[in-house]
């Protein structure tokens, strides 16, 4: 997990005329972005260094080391911002980050391997896991609910995936 990146926000544009930026936060507490301070780009290269921030609807208004003008801020509109997975606090017992599910072995209700978790997304109606079948066939989406994923074992690297056809 040392080099995995987790998206924590994205720059939605300039705020005012003095180089402040508006960042939409994907963290429970938007001000956590300031605590992470050094935000990265998707490729792991430096993105933005937050110097100060104040909470705003859905995120923060921030000053950064790299941006001094409104034009510079507008040029970076849409920049996705990441932190290393290691920068996140360890979850409590019996808790985990959705991103930690990626790469887990997906097992059927009988315990047999059916594939791996390829991705985790939220398209607005709740978290979905993309399951890549072990036989190489097309991947499929599984809602991340107790019914569809009744068991998760991060330590051993697997979860139980109840296929949608099994619940019908």
N, CA and C atoms as a LAMMPS dump frame, in Angstrom:
ITEM: TIMESTEP
0
ITEM: NUMBER OF ATOMS
504
ITEM: BOX BOUNDS ff ff ff
-5.0000000000000000e+02 5.0000000000000000e+02
-5.0000000000000000e+02 5.0000000000000000e+02
-5.0000000000000000e+02 5.0000000000000000e+02
ITEM: ATOMS id mol type element x y z
1 1 1 N 0.807 -1.201 0
2 1 2 C 0 0 0
3 1 3 C 0.849 1.264 0
4 2 1 N 2.139 1.158 0.085
5 2 2 C 2.965 2.339 0.286
6 2 3 C 2.891 3.34 -0.85
7 3 1 N 2.665 2.917 -2.073
8 3 2 C 2.65 3.878 -3.162
9 3 3 C 1.261 4.077 -3.777
10 4 1 N 0.218 3.518 -3.158
11 4 2 C -1.145 3.717 -3.663
12 4 3 C -1.614 5.116 -3.361
13 5 1 N -2.281 5.734 -4.323
14 5 2 C -2.812 7.072 -4.138
15 5 3 C -4.328 7.011 -4
16 6 1 N -4.851 7.881 -3.141
17 6 2 C -6.284 7.99 -2.905
18 6 3 C -6.702 9.413 -3.262
19 7 1 N -7.712 9.539 -4.133
20 7 2 C -8.167 10.879 -4.499
21 7 3 C -8.933 11.488 -3.328
22 8 1 N -8.526 12.7 -2.941
23 8 2 C -9.168 13.382 -1.821
24 8 3 C -9.896 14.654 -2.246
25 9 1 N -9.773 15.027 -3.511
26 9 2 C -10.464 16.221 -3.973
27 9 3 C -10.095 16.568 -5.396
28 10 1 N -10.672 17.686 -5.85
29 10 2 C -10.294 18.214 -7.15
30 10 3 C -10.504 19.716 -7.161
31 11 1 N -9.648 20.378 -7.909
32 11 2 C -9.685 21.833 -7.981
33 11 3 C -10.792 22.241 -8.94
34 12 1 N -11.776 22.953 -8.422
35 12 2 C -12.924 23.316 -9.25
36 12 3 C -12.807 24.697 -9.865
37 13 1 N -11.777 25.468 -9.482
38 13 2 C -11.55 26.76 -10.115
39 13 3 C -11.027 27.8 -9.163
40 14 1 N -10.951 29.009 -9.688
41 14 2 C -10.441 30.141 -8.916
42 14 3 C -11.512 30.651 -7.967
43 15 1 N -11.046 31.322 -6.91
44 15 2 C -11.947 32.002 -5.982
45 15 3 C -11.36 33.387 -5.778
46 16 1 N -12.069 34.393 -6.241
47 16 2 C -11.562 35.756 -6.123
48 16 3 C -10.487 36.042 -7.156
49 17 1 N -9.747 37.136 -6.929
50 17 2 C -8.764 37.587 -7.916
51 17 3 C -7.323 37.472 -7.433
52 18 1 N -7.114 36.919 -6.246
53 18 2 C -5.772 36.881 -5.67
54 18 3 C -5.159 35.482 -5.606
55 19 1 N -5.618 34.573 -6.455
56 19 2 C -4.983 33.264 -6.535
57 19 3 C -5.52 32.198 -5.6
58 20 1 N -6.587 32.482 -4.878
59 20 2 C -7.178 31.425 -4.059
60 20 3 C -7.915 30.447 -4.981
61 21 1 N -8.046 29.214 -4.508
62 21 2 C -8.72 28.18 -5.295
63 21 3 C -9.842 27.546 -4.49
64 22 1 N -10.814 27.064 -5.213
65 22 2 C -11.905 26.294 -4.614
66 22 3 C -11.602 24.827 -4.886
67 23 1 N -11.603 24.029 -3.815
68 23 2 C -11.337 22.603 -3.936
69 23 3 C -12.528 21.842 -3.375
70 24 1 N -13.095 20.962 -4.182
71 24 2 C -14.137 20.064 -3.701
72 24 3 C -13.429 18.924 -2.98
73 25 1 N -13.841 18.668 -1.742
74 25 2 C -13.189 17.643 -0.916
75 25 3 C -13.977 16.345 -0.938
76 26 1 N -13.252 15.24 -0.976
77 26 2 C -13.85 13.913 -0.886
78 26 3 C -13.551 13.287 0.466
79 27 1 N -13.253 14.113 1.446
80 27 2 C -12.963 13.65 2.8
81 27 3 C -14.165 13.938 3.684
82 28 1 N -14.325 13.197 4.755
83 28 2 C -15.448 13.415 5.672
84 28 3 C -15.401 14.834 6.229
85 29 1 N -14.218 15.303 6.573
86 29 2 C -14.013 16.665 7.045
87 29 3 C -13.2 17.398 5.981
88 30 1 N -13.791 18.361 5.268
89 30 2 C -13.056 19.062 4.214
90 30 3 C -11.739 19.692 4.689
91 31 1 N -11.685 20.123 5.953
92 31 2 C -10.462 20.744 6.457
93 31 3 C -9.321 19.739 6.626
94 32 1 N -9.615 18.452 6.501
95 32 2 C -8.548 17.448 6.541
96 32 3 C -7.561 17.672 5.4
97 33 1 N -8.016 18.284 4.306
98 33 2 C -7.114 18.571 3.191
99 33 3 C -5.931 19.412 3.648
100 34 1 N -6.195 20.375 4.529
101 34 2 C -5.119 21.23 5.032
102 34 3 C -4.123 20.415 5.856
103 35 1 N -4.608 19.45 6.59
104 35 2 C -3.72 18.594 7.384
105 35 3 C -2.824 17.748 6.481
106 36 1 N -3.335 17.322 5.326
107 36 2 C -2.523 16.533 4.401
108 36 3 C -1.505 17.418 3.682
109 37 1 N -1.854 18.67 3.486
110 37 2 C -1.006 19.752 2.963
111 37 3 C -0.42 19.508 1.579
112 38 1 N 0.424 18.494 1.423
113 38 2 C 1.085 18.228 0.142
114 38 3 C 0.245 17.262 -0.678
115 39 1 N -0.509 17.833 -1.615
116 39 2 C -1.401 17.029 -2.437
117 39 3 C -0.708 16.684 -3.751
118 40 1 N -0.966 15.493 -4.251
119 40 2 C -0.272 14.994 -5.435
120 40 3 C -1.213 14.935 -6.636
121 41 1 N -0.611 14.818 -7.801
122 41 2 C -1.346 14.567 -9.034
123 41 3 C -1.541 13.054 -9.163
124 42 1 N -2.344 12.635 -10.132
125 42 2 C -2.645 11.211 -10.316
126 42 3 C -1.395 10.373 -10.565
127 43 1 N -0.365 10.974 -11.166
128 43 2 C 0.865 10.228 -11.441
129 43 3 C 1.836 10.22 -10.263
130 44 1 N 1.444 10.843 -9.138
131 44 2 C 2.286 10.885 -7.947
132 44 3 C 3.201 12.085 -7.863
133 45 1 N 3.252 12.873 -8.917
134 45 2 C 4.086 14.072 -8.895
135 45 3 C 3.421 15.146 -8.025
136 46 1 N 4.196 16.136 -7.566
137 46 2 C 3.601 17.186 -6.725
138 46 3 C 2.456 17.895 -7.439
139 47 1 N 1.393 18.146 -6.695
140 47 2 C 0.228 18.85 -7.231
141 47 3 C 0.133 20.233 -6.633
142 48 1 N -0.399 20.315 -5.429
143 48 2 C -0.549 21.583 -4.721
144 48 3 C -0.071 21.44 -3.292
145 49 1 N 0.518 22.5 -2.782
146 49 2 C 0.893 22.569 -1.377
147 49 3 C -0.028 23.593 -0.73
148 50 1 N -0.91 23.13 0.148
149 50 2 C -1.859 24.026 0.798
150 50 3 C -1.167 24.798 1.913
151 51 1 N -1.312 26.124 1.871
152 51 2 C -0.733 26.987 2.898
153 51 3 C -1.768 27.378 3.941
154 52 1 N -3.005 27.582 3.475
155 52 2 C -4.102 27.913 4.385
156 52 3 C -5.401 27.522 3.692
157 53 1 N -6.443 27.366 4.489
158 53 2 C -7.743 26.999 3.933
159 53 3 C -8.839 27.391 4.901
160 54 1 N -10.011 27.617 4.33
161 54 2 C -11.207 27.827 5.143
162 54 3 C -12.322 27.017 4.494
163 55 1 N -13.195 26.523 5.344
164 55 2 C -14.258 25.653 4.854
165 55 3 C -15.248 26.442 4.009
166 56 1 N -15.71 25.796 2.95
167 56 2 C -16.741 26.342 2.063
168 56 3 C -17.668 25.183 1.714
169 57 1 N -18.812 25.486 1.183
170 57 2 C -19.776 24.438 0.855
171 57 3 C -19.134 23.368 -0.034
172 58 1 N -19.099 22.135 0.463
173 58 2 C -18.572 21.011 -0.297
174 58 3 C -17.061 20.911 -0.363
175 59 1 N -16.359 21.797 0.323
176 59 2 C -14.9 21.733 0.248
177 59 3 C -14.238 22.873 0.983
178 60 1 N -13.188 23.409 0.357
179 60 2 C -12.431 24.493 0.975
180 60 3 C -12.056 25.546 -0.058
181 61 1 N -11.795 26.731 0.45
182 61 2 C -11.15 27.802 -0.311
183 61 3 C -9.728 27.826 0.231
184 62 1 N -8.74 27.709 -0.651
185 62 2 C -7.365 27.546 -0.178
186 62 3 C -6.383 28.462 -0.892
187 63 1 N -5.31 28.751 -0.183
188 63 2 C -4.127 29.385 -0.758
189 63 3 C -3.093 28.276 -0.909
190 64 1 N -2.376 28.326 -2.022
191 64 2 C -1.361 27.309 -2.282
192 64 3 C -0.033 27.969 -2.612
193 65 1 N 1.009 27.213 -2.441
194 65 2 C 2.349 27.701 -2.763
195 65 3 C 2.496 27.932 -4.272
196 66 1 N 1.837 27.117 -5.076
197 66 2 C 2.049 27.12 -6.523
198 66 3 C 1.216 28.146 -7.291
199 67 1 N 0.169 28.672 -6.681
200 67 2 C -0.756 29.536 -7.417
201 67 3 C -0.78 30.932 -6.795
202 68 1 N -0.525 31.942 -7.641
203 68 2 C -0.527 33.327 -7.166
204 68 3 C -1.584 34.191 -7.832
205 69 1 N -2.105 33.753 -8.983
206 69 2 C -3.064 34.578 -9.719
207 69 3 C -4.32 33.785 -10.063
208 70 1 N -5.363 34.521 -10.367
209 70 2 C -6.616 33.901 -10.802
210 70 3 C -6.397 33.079 -12.074
211 71 1 N -5.577 33.589 -12.978
212 71 2 C -5.312 32.9 -14.237
213 71 3 C -4.619 31.557 -14.003
214 72 1 N -3.683 31.525 -13.075
215 72 2 C -3.017 30.261 -12.747
216 72 3 C -4.008 29.269 -12.151
217 73 1 N -4.897 29.789 -11.305
218 73 2 C -5.916 28.923 -10.692
219 73 3 C -6.846 28.357 -11.756
220 74 1 N -7.295 29.188 -12.68
221 74 2 C -8.207 28.738 -13.731
222 74 3 C -7.531 27.724 -14.644
223 75 1 N -6.234 27.883 -14.871
224 75 2 C -5.499 26.953 -15.731
225 75 3 C -5.452 25.545 -15.123
226 76 1 N -5.58 25.456 -13.807
227 76 2 C -5.527 24.153 -13.135
228 76 3 C -6.918 23.594 -12.818
229 77 1 N -7.954 24.258 -13.292
230 77 2 C -9.319 23.759 -13.06
231 77 3 C -9.417 22.301 -13.496
232 78 1 N -9.999 21.464 -12.646
233 78 2 C -10.169 20.044 -12.954
234 78 3 C -9.039 19.166 -12.449
235 79 1 N -7.987 19.772 -11.883
236 79 2 C -6.87 18.996 -11.369
237 79 3 C -7.345 18.083 -10.24
238 80 1 N -7.144 16.785 -10.405
239 80 2 C -7.495 15.817 -9.366
240 80 3 C -6.368 15.787 -8.348
241 81 1 N -6.737 15.752 -7.069
242 81 2 C -5.767 15.832 -5.985
243 81 3 C -5.777 14.549 -5.156
244 82 1 N -4.592 14.038 -4.873
245 82 2 C -4.426 12.744 -4.225
246 82 3 C -3.478 12.853 -3.034
247 83 1 N -3.566 11.86 -2.171
248 83 2 C -2.569 11.664 -1.118
249 83 3 C -2.173 10.196 -1.147
250 84 1 N -1.029 9.896 -0.557
251 84 2 C -0.622 8.496 -0.446
252 84 3 C -1.544 7.794 0.542
253 85 1 N -1.901 6.567 0.276
254 85 2 C -2.769 5.794 1.174
255 85 3 C -2.184 5.756 2.58
256 86 1 N -0.856 5.713 2.681
257 86 2 C -0.198 5.668 3.987
258 86 3 C -0.455 6.912 4.827
259 87 1 N -0.853 8.012 4.21
260 87 2 C -1.1 9.251 4.944
261 87 3 C -2.431 9.227 5.698
262 88 1 N -3.3 8.298 5.339
263 88 2 C -4.602 8.198 6.012
264 88 3 C -4.432 7.525 7.369
265 89 1 N -5.212 7.929 8.347
266 89 2 C -5.134 7.245 9.639
267 89 3 C -5.629 5.812 9.51
268 90 1 N -5.092 4.949 10.335
269 90 2 C -5.543 3.561 10.307
270 90 3 C -6.999 3.494 10.758
271 91 1 N -7.814 2.719 10.056
272 91 2 C -9.216 2.597 10.459
273 91 3 C -9.354 1.821 11.766
274 92 1 N -10.479 2.025 12.42
275 92 2 C -10.785 1.295 13.652
276 92 3 C -10.971 -0.183 13.331
277 93 1 N -10.984 -1.014 14.37
278 93 2 C -11.25 -2.436 14.17
279 93 3 C -12.584 -2.605 13.457
280 94 1 N -12.655 -3.568 12.573
281 94 2 C -13.86 -3.866 11.792
282 94 3 C -14.273 -2.726 10.87
283 95 1 N -13.357 -1.812 10.565
284 95 2 C -13.603 -0.75 9.587
285 95 3 C -12.497 -0.799 8.556
286 96 1 N -12.752 -0.191 7.398
287 96 2 C -11.749 -0.149 6.345
288 96 3 C -12.119 0.977 5.395
289 97 1 N -11.186 1.34 4.555
290 97 2 C -11.443 2.309 3.5
291 97 3 C -11.911 1.55 2.264
292 98 1 N -12.859 2.125 1.544
293 98 2 C -13.36 1.492 0.326
294 98 3 C -12.198 1.205 -0.626
295 99 1 N -11.239 2.107 -0.692
296 99 2 C -10.085 1.917 -1.582
297 99 3 C -9.297 0.658 -1.223
298 100 1 N -9.361 0.215 0.028
299 100 2 C -8.64 -0.987 0.439
300 100 3 C -9.26 -2.266 -0.12
301 101 1 N -10.458 -2.159 -0.674
302 101 2 C -11.106 -3.331 -1.261
303 101 3 C -10.517 -3.676 -2.629
304 102 1 N -9.916 -2.685 -3.289
305 102 2 C -9.352 -2.905 -4.621
306 102 3 C -8.206 -3.908 -4.521
307 103 1 N -8.287 -4.922 -5.346
308 103 2 C -7.27 -5.965 -5.358
309 103 3 C -7.628 -7.185 -4.529
310 104 1 N -8.688 -7.085 -3.707
311 104 2 C -9.084 -8.247 -2.911
312 104 3 C -9.637 -9.341 -3.816
313 105 1 N -9.438 -10.579 -3.408
314 105 2 C -10.01 -11.726 -4.096
315 105 3 C -11.508 -11.737 -3.819
316 106 1 N -12.298 -11.908 -4.863
317 106 2 C -13.752 -12.019 -4.707
318 106 3 C -14.102 -13.497 -4.705
319 107 1 N -14.771 -13.931 -3.635
320 107 2 C -15.171 -15.334 -3.502
321 107 3 C -16.69 -15.428 -3.528
322 108 1 N -17.176 -16.5 -4.097
323 108 2 C -18.608 -16.742 -4.104
324 108 3 C -19.068 -17.208 -2.733
325 109 1 N -20.364 -17.386 -2.585
326 109 2 C -20.932 -17.826 -1.312
327 109 3 C -20.381 -19.186 -0.886
328 110 1 N -19.95 -20 -1.861
329 110 2 C -19.382 -21.32 -1.555
330 110 3 C -17.895 -21.256 -1.207
331 111 1 N -17.302 -20.07 -1.259
332 111 2 C -15.884 -19.901 -0.942
333 111 3 C -14.962 -20.002 -2.141
334 112 1 N -15.501 -20.375 -3.295
335 112 2 C -14.682 -20.485 -4.504
336 112 3 C -14.339 -19.117 -5.072
337 113 1 N -13.149 -19.001 -5.621
338 113 2 C -12.689 -17.73 -6.199
339 113 3 C -13.448 -17.443 -7.487
340 114 1 N -14.047 -16.252 -7.559
341 114 2 C -14.748 -15.854 -8.786
342 114 3 C -14.041 -14.707 -9.494
343 115 1 N -13.085 -14.065 -8.828
344 115 2 C -12.355 -12.976 -9.468
345 115 3 C -11.671 -12.079 -8.452
346 116 1 N -11.429 -10.831 -8.882
347 116 2 C -10.789 -9.829 -8.024
348 116 3 C -11.554 -8.528 -8.122
349 117 1 N -11.461 -7.719 -7.075
350 117 2 C -12.06 -6.392 -7.106
351 117 3 C -11.128 -5.5 -7.915
352 118 1 N -11.619 -5.037 -9.041
353 118 2 C -10.825 -4.229 -9.973
354 118 3 C -10.906 -2.742 -9.628
355 119 1 N -12.076 -2.289 -9.178
356 119 2 C -12.275 -0.867 -8.885
357 119 3 C -13.433 -0.703 -7.921
358 120 1 N -13.485 0.46 -7.291
359 120 2 C -14.611 0.83 -6.425
360 120 3 C -15.031 2.236 -6.857
361 121 1 N -16.307 2.402 -7.147
362 121 2 C -16.81 3.687 -7.633
363 121 3 C -18.116 4.027 -6.928
364 122 1 N -18.413 5.315 -6.911
365 122 2 C -19.72 5.777 -6.451
366 122 3 C -20.237 6.726 -7.516
367 123 1 N -21.199 6.272 -8.293
368 123 2 C -21.766 7.066 -9.362
369 123 3 C -22.969 7.873 -8.886
370 124 1 N -23.167 7.938 -7.575
371 124 2 C -24.246 8.737 -7.015
372 124 3 C -25.298 7.949 -6.262
373 125 1 N -25.372 6.664 -6.47
374 125 2 C -26.399 5.858 -5.808
375 125 3 C -25.803 4.892 -4.789
376 126 1 N -24.559 5.114 -4.412
377 126 2 C -23.896 4.232 -3.456
378 126 3 C -22.679 3.57 -4.084
379 127 1 N -21.847 2.997 -3.242
380 127 2 C -20.614 2.374 -3.713
381 127 3 C -20.901 1.114 -4.519
382 128 1 N -20.125 0.966 -5.594
383 128 2 C -20.179 -0.223 -6.441
384 128 3 C -18.775 -0.784 -6.566
385 129 1 N -18.665 -2.1 -6.595
386 129 2 C -17.384 -2.763 -6.802
387 129 3 C -17.382 -3.375 -8.197
388 130 1 N -16.301 -3.132 -8.937
389 130 2 C -16.155 -3.763 -10.241
390 130 3 C -15.391 -5.063 -10.022
391 131 1 N -16.015 -6.157 -10.389
392 131 2 C -15.423 -7.481 -10.211
393 131 3 C -14.892 -7.975 -11.56
394 132 1 N -13.599 -8.286 -11.587
395 132 2 C -12.975 -8.86 -12.781
396 132 3 C -12.93 -10.371 -12.59
397 133 1 N -13.731 -11.121 -13.359
398 133 2 C -13.77 -12.569 -13.197
399 133 3 C -12.407 -13.225 -13.421
400 134 1 N -12.173 -14.306 -12.702
401 134 2 C -10.915 -15.046 -12.796
402 134 3 C -10.721 -15.66 -14.184
403 135 1 N -11.827 -15.93 -14.894
404 135 2 C -11.718 -16.555 -16.22
405 135 3 C -11.428 -15.55 -17.334
406 136 1 N -11.274 -14.272 -16.97
407 136 2 C -10.937 -13.257 -17.966
408 136 3 C -12.122 -12.698 -18.723
409 137 1 N -13.328 -13.126 -18.403
410 137 2 C -14.508 -12.59 -19.083
411 137 3 C -14.754 -11.148 -18.636
412 138 1 N -15.746 -10.518 -19.219
413 138 2 C -16.032 -9.107 -18.94
414 138 3 C -16.331 -8.879 -17.46
415 139 1 N -15.854 -7.771 -16.961
416 139 2 C -16.103 -7.43 -15.561
417 139 3 C -17.571 -7.052 -15.362
418 140 1 N -18.002 -7.066 -14.112
419 140 2 C -19.376 -6.714 -13.767
420 140 3 C -19.381 -5.941 -12.464
421 141 1 N -20.474 -5.211 -12.232
422 141 2 C -20.588 -4.338 -11.06
423 141 3 C -21.437 -4.988 -9.981
424 142 1 N -20.999 -4.78 -8.748
425 142 2 C -21.684 -5.345 -7.591
426 142 3 C -21.946 -4.229 -6.594
427 143 1 N -23.2 -4.042 -6.174
428 143 2 C -23.45 -3.007 -5.157
429 143 3 C -22.75 -3.383 -3.855
430 144 1 N -22.155 -2.408 -3.21
431 144 2 C -21.471 -2.678 -1.949
432 144 3 C -22.483 -2.549 -0.823
433 145 1 N -23.25 -3.622 -0.632
434 145 2 C -24.276 -3.699 0.411
435 145 3 C -24.026 -4.965 1.226
436 146 1 N -24.662 -5.064 2.371
437 146 2 C -24.522 -6.261 3.209
438 146 3 C -25.037 -7.507 2.489
439 147 1 N -26.078 -7.351 1.657
440 147 2 C -26.627 -8.493 0.942
441 147 3 C -25.668 -8.988 -0.136
442 148 1 N -25.052 -8.064 -0.863
443 148 2 C -24.182 -8.439 -1.973
444 148 3 C -22.748 -8.75 -1.527
445 149 1 N -22.318 -8.125 -0.413
446 149 2 C -20.967 -8.354 0.113
447 149 3 C -21.099 -8.594 1.62
448 150 1 N -21.503 -9.794 1.992
449 150 2 C -21.769 -10.056 3.41
450 150 3 C -20.524 -10.189 4.281
451 151 1 N -19.36 -10.425 3.665
452 151 2 C -18.154 -10.617 4.469
453 151 3 C -16.952 -9.995 3.774
454 152 1 N -16.163 -9.246 4.55
455 152 2 C -14.928 -8.631 4.056
456 152 3 C -13.815 -8.993 5.027
457 153 1 N -12.73 -9.534 4.48
458 153 2 C -11.581 -9.881 5.299
459 153 3 C -10.338 -9.242 4.67
460 154 1 N -10.078 -8.006 5.065
461 154 2 C -8.948 -7.25 4.514
462 154 3 C -7.639 -7.961 4.842
463 155 1 N -7.487 -8.405 6.077
464 155 2 C -6.229 -9.017 6.522
465 155 3 C -5.85 -10.229 5.679
466 156 1 N -6.84 -11.02 5.29
467 156 2 C -6.555 -12.219 4.493
468 156 3 C -6.71 -11.973 2.999
469 157 1 N -7.192 -10.773 2.619
470 157 2 C -7.236 -10.395 1.211
471 157 3 C -8.4 -10.918 0.4
472 158 1 N -9.58 -11.039 1.01
473 158 2 C -10.727 -11.525 0.258
474 158 3 C -12.039 -10.93 0.782
475 159 1 N -13.056 -11.048 -0.052
476 159 2 C -14.424 -10.711 0.35
477 159 3 C -15.371 -11.688 -0.315
478 160 1 N -16.557 -11.825 0.26
479 160 2 C -17.592 -12.666 -0.335
480 160 3 C -18.452 -11.793 -1.218
481 161 1 N -18.617 -12.202 -2.469
482 161 2 C -19.407 -11.449 -3.447
483 161 3 C -20.593 -12.32 -3.892
484 162 1 N -21.791 -11.87 -3.598
485 162 2 C -22.991 -12.589 -4.008
486 162 3 C -23.459 -11.965 -5.305
487 163 1 N -23.294 -12.717 -6.382
488 163 2 C -23.643 -12.198 -7.697
489 163 3 C -25.124 -11.82 -7.775
490 164 1 N -25.447 -10.786 -8.541
491 164 2 C -26.854 -10.364 -8.662
492 164 3 C -27.782 -11.491 -9.081
493 165 1 N -27.348 -12.423 -9.927
494 165 2 C -28.21 -13.525 -10.36
495 165 3 C -28.497 -14.495 -9.22
496 166 1 N -27.611 -14.511 -8.19
497 166 2 C -27.813 -15.408 -7.06
498 166 3 C -28.901 -14.89 -6.107
499 167 1 N -29.244 -13.596 -6.181
500 167 2 C -30.229 -13.022 -5.279
501 167 3 C -31.615 -12.97 -5.9
502 168 1 N -31.719 -13.251 -7.178
503 168 2 C -33.019 -13.163 -7.857
504 168 3 C -33.833 -14.421 -7.668
